[in-house]
Amino acid sequence: MGDAEPDGDLLRRCFGFVEASYAGAGEYRRGAVYFQALECLLEEGPYLEKALPYLRGAVRERVSRMLKHYAVEGYERGLLPS
C-alpha cells in the first residue's frame, strides 16, 4: 500500500493550498502552516521524496531551510531550486 504511486493532482492541489495559506499569512499563521503541514515531511523520508516535485515558492524555501537546520540526511544543503 505504501509503494503506490502518489496522486499527482491531489498533491499539486494540497501543496497549492499550503503555498497560498503560507504566502498570505502573518508570522503566527505561517508557524501553524509550518507545524501542521510541513514539519511532518521531516518525520518520514518517503513523504518528503514524494512531496519534492510539488513544493514551490516560499513553501519550498521554508522546507529547504528546515532541512538544513535539522541536518536531515541527504538534504544538509537544503533543496535545489525548482
Biotite code that builds the C-alpha atoms (Angstrom):
import biotite.structure as struc

atoms = struc.array([
    struc.Atom([0.000, 0.000, 0.000], chain_id="A", res_id=1, res_name="MET", atom_name="CA", element="C"),
    struc.Atom([2.858, 2.433, 0.807], chain_id="A", res_id=2, res_name="GLY", atom_name="CA", element="C"),
    struc.Atom([4.518, 1.772, -2.573], chain_id="A", res_id=3, res_name="ASP", atom_name="CA", element="C"),
    struc.Atom([1.603, 3.055, -4.650], chain_id="A", res_id=4, res_name="ALA", atom_name="CA", element="C"),
    struc.Atom([2.283, 5.988, -6.956], chain_id="A", res_id=5, res_name="GLU", atom_name="CA", element="C"),
    struc.Atom([1.205, 9.268, -5.399], chain_id="A", res_id=6, res_name="PRO", atom_name="CA", element="C"),
    struc.Atom([-1.819, 11.036, -6.822], chain_id="A", res_id=7, res_name="ASP", atom_name="CA", element="C"),
    struc.Atom([-0.058, 13.945, -8.550], chain_id="A", res_id=8, res_name="GLY", atom_name="CA", element="C"),
    struc.Atom([-3.188, 16.033, -8.992], chain_id="A", res_id=9, res_name="ASP", atom_name="CA", element="C"),
    struc.Atom([-4.089, 15.688, -5.325], chain_id="A", res_id=10, res_name="LEU", atom_name="CA", element="C"),
    struc.Atom([-0.552, 16.565, -4.205], chain_id="A", res_id=11, res_name="LEU", atom_name="CA", element="C"),
    struc.Atom([-0.493, 19.608, -6.519], chain_id="A", res_id=12, res_name="ARG", atom_name="CA", element="C"),
    struc.Atom([-3.775, 20.849, -5.065], chain_id="A", res_id=13, res_name="ARG", atom_name="CA", element="C"),
    struc.Atom([-2.715, 20.155, -1.464], chain_id="A", res_id=14, res_name="CYS", atom_name="CA", element="C"),
    struc.Atom([0.615, 21.922, -1.757], chain_id="A", res_id=15, res_name="PHE", atom_name="CA", element="C"),
    struc.Atom([-1.041, 24.711, -3.753], chain_id="A", res_id=16, res_name="GLY", atom_name="CA", element="C"),
    struc.Atom([-3.340, 25.239, -0.776], chain_id="A", res_id=17, res_name="PHE", atom_name="CA", element="C"),
    struc.Atom([-0.386, 25.123, 1.630], chain_id="A", res_id=18, res_name="VAL", atom_name="CA", element="C"),
    struc.Atom([1.508, 27.635, -0.518], chain_id="A", res_id=19, res_name="GLU", atom_name="CA", element="C"),
    struc.Atom([-1.478, 30.004, -0.748], chain_id="A", res_id=20, res_name="ALA", atom_name="CA", element="C"),
    struc.Atom([-2.042, 29.764, 3.016], chain_id="A", res_id=21, res_name="SER", atom_name="CA", element="C"),
    struc.Atom([1.624, 30.352, 3.736], chain_id="A", res_id=22, res_name="TYR", atom_name="CA", element="C"),
    struc.Atom([2.025, 33.248, 1.298], chain_id="A", res_id=23, res_name="ALA", atom_name="CA", element="C"),
    struc.Atom([-0.889, 35.279, 2.621], chain_id="A", res_id=24, res_name="GLY", atom_name="CA", element="C"),
    struc.Atom([-0.229, 34.600, 6.274], chain_id="A", res_id=25, res_name="ALA", atom_name="CA", element="C"),
    struc.Atom([1.237, 36.568, 9.106], chain_id="A", res_id=26, res_name="GLY", atom_name="CA", element="C"),
    struc.Atom([4.011, 35.072, 11.224], chain_id="A", res_id=27, res_name="GLU", atom_name="CA", element="C"),
    struc.Atom([1.575, 33.312, 13.603], chain_id="A", res_id=28, res_name="TYR", atom_name="CA", element="C"),
    struc.Atom([-0.330, 31.602, 10.784], chain_id="A", res_id=29, res_name="ARG", atom_name="CA", element="C"),
    struc.Atom([2.899, 30.730, 8.946], chain_id="A", res_id=30, res_name="ARG", atom_name="CA", element="C"),
    struc.Atom([4.033, 28.963, 12.106], chain_id="A", res_id=31, res_name="GLY", atom_name="CA", element="C"),
    struc.Atom([0.809, 26.968, 12.172], chain_id="A", res_id=32, res_name="ALA", atom_name="CA", element="C"),
    struc.Atom([1.163, 26.017, 8.492], chain_id="A", res_id=33, res_name="VAL", atom_name="CA", element="C"),
    struc.Atom([4.762, 25.012, 9.132], chain_id="A", res_id=34, res_name="TYR", atom_name="CA", element="C"),
    struc.Atom([3.874, 22.920, 12.159], chain_id="A", res_id=35, res_name="PHE", atom_name="CA", element="C"),
    struc.Atom([0.771, 21.248, 10.718], chain_id="A", res_id=36, res_name="GLN", atom_name="CA", element="C"),
    struc.Atom([1.742, 20.731, 7.081], chain_id="A", res_id=37, res_name="ALA", atom_name="CA", element="C"),
    struc.Atom([5.483, 20.968, 6.609], chain_id="A", res_id=38, res_name="LEU", atom_name="CA", element="C"),
    struc.Atom([7.122, 19.576, 9.724], chain_id="A", res_id=39, res_name="GLU", atom_name="CA", element="C"),
    struc.Atom([5.678, 16.119, 9.005], chain_id="A", res_id=40, res_name="CYS", atom_name="CA", element="C"),
    struc.Atom([7.982, 15.974, 5.970], chain_id="A", res_id=41, res_name="LEU", atom_name="CA", element="C"),
    struc.Atom([10.909, 15.662, 8.399], chain_id="A", res_id=42, res_name="LEU", atom_name="CA", element="C"),
    struc.Atom([9.495, 12.560, 10.017], chain_id="A", res_id=43, res_name="GLU", atom_name="CA", element="C"),
    struc.Atom([9.349, 10.200, 7.062], chain_id="A", res_id=44, res_name="GLU", atom_name="CA", element="C"),
    struc.Atom([11.787, 10.172, 4.150], chain_id="A", res_id=45, res_name="GLY", atom_name="CA", element="C"),
    struc.Atom([9.258, 8.795, 1.654], chain_id="A", res_id=46, res_name="PRO", atom_name="CA", element="C"),
    struc.Atom([6.802, 11.630, 2.389], chain_id="A", res_id=47, res_name="TYR", atom_name="CA", element="C"),
    struc.Atom([9.483, 14.203, 1.666], chain_id="A", res_id=48, res_name="LEU", atom_name="CA", element="C"),
    struc.Atom([10.638, 12.465, -1.514], chain_id="A", res_id=49, res_name="GLU", atom_name="CA", element="C"),
    struc.Atom([7.088, 12.268, -2.872], chain_id="A", res_id=50, res_name="LYS", atom_name="CA", element="C"),
    struc.Atom([6.379, 15.898, -1.953], chain_id="A", res_id=51, res_name="ALA", atom_name="CA", element="C"),
    struc.Atom([9.520, 17.445, -3.508], chain_id="A", res_id=52, res_name="LEU", atom_name="CA", element="C"),
    struc.Atom([8.179, 17.810, -7.066], chain_id="A", res_id=53, res_name="PRO", atom_name="CA", element="C"),
    struc.Atom([5.147, 19.705, -5.742], chain_id="A", res_id=54, res_name="TYR", atom_name="CA", element="C"),
    struc.Atom([6.890, 22.194, -3.445], chain_id="A", res_id=55, res_name="LEU", atom_name="CA", element="C"),
    struc.Atom([7.044, 25.694, -4.915], chain_id="A", res_id=56, res_name="ARG", atom_name="CA", element="C"),
    struc.Atom([7.864, 29.265, -3.933], chain_id="A", res_id=57, res_name="GLY", atom_name="CA", element="C"),
    struc.Atom([8.004, 30.278, -0.292], chain_id="A", res_id=58, res_name="ALA", atom_name="CA", element="C"),
    struc.Atom([6.953, 26.806, 0.851], chain_id="A", res_id=59, res_name="VAL", atom_name="CA", element="C"),
    struc.Atom([9.892, 25.197, -0.973], chain_id="A", res_id=60, res_name="ARG", atom_name="CA", element="C"),
    struc.Atom([12.257, 27.788, 0.524], chain_id="A", res_id=61, res_name="GLU", atom_name="CA", element="C"),
    struc.Atom([10.883, 27.131, 4.025], chain_id="A", res_id=62, res_name="ARG", atom_name="CA", element="C"),
    struc.Atom([11.257, 23.363, 3.641], chain_id="A", res_id=63, res_name="VAL", atom_name="CA", element="C"),
    struc.Atom([14.795, 23.868, 2.327], chain_id="A", res_id=64, res_name="SER", atom_name="CA", element="C"),
    struc.Atom([15.742, 25.961, 5.386], chain_id="A", res_id=65, res_name="ARG", atom_name="CA", element="C"),
    struc.Atom([14.062, 23.416, 7.650], chain_id="A", res_id=66, res_name="MET", atom_name="CA", element="C"),
    struc.Atom([16.042, 20.535, 6.129], chain_id="A", res_id=67, res_name="LEU", atom_name="CA", element="C"),
    struc.Atom([19.332, 22.423, 6.527], chain_id="A", res_id=68, res_name="LYS", atom_name="CA", element="C"),
    struc.Atom([18.520, 23.478, 10.089], chain_id="A", res_id=69, res_name="HIS", atom_name="CA", element="C"),
    struc.Atom([17.714, 19.940, 11.203], chain_id="A", res_id=70, res_name="TYR", atom_name="CA", element="C"),
    struc.Atom([20.554, 18.449, 9.095], chain_id="A", res_id=71, res_name="ALA", atom_name="CA", element="C"),
    struc.Atom([18.242, 15.895, 7.502], chain_id="A", res_id=72, res_name="VAL", atom_name="CA", element="C"),
    struc.Atom([20.388, 13.172, 5.975], chain_id="A", res_id=73, res_name="GLU", atom_name="CA", element="C"),
    struc.Atom([20.826, 13.758, 2.260], chain_id="A", res_id=74, res_name="GLY", atom_name="CA", element="C"),
    struc.Atom([19.498, 17.333, 2.487], chain_id="A", res_id=75, res_name="TYR", atom_name="CA", element="C"),
    struc.Atom([22.121, 19.035, 4.648], chain_id="A", res_id=76, res_name="GLU", atom_name="CA", element="C"),
    struc.Atom([22.465, 21.750, 1.987], chain_id="A", res_id=77, res_name="ARG", atom_name="CA", element="C"),
    struc.Atom([18.715, 22.098, 1.502], chain_id="A", res_id=78, res_name="GLY", atom_name="CA", element="C"),
    struc.Atom([16.823, 21.681, -1.748], chain_id="A", res_id=79, res_name="LEU", atom_name="CA", element="C"),
    struc.Atom([17.934, 22.526, -5.237], chain_id="A", res_id=80, res_name="LEU", atom_name="CA", element="C"),
    struc.Atom([15.974, 25.414, -6.765], chain_id="A", res_id=81, res_name="PRO", atom_name="CA", element="C"),
    struc.Atom([12.920, 24.241, -8.695], chain_id="A", res_id=82, res_name="SER", atom_name="CA", element="C"),
])
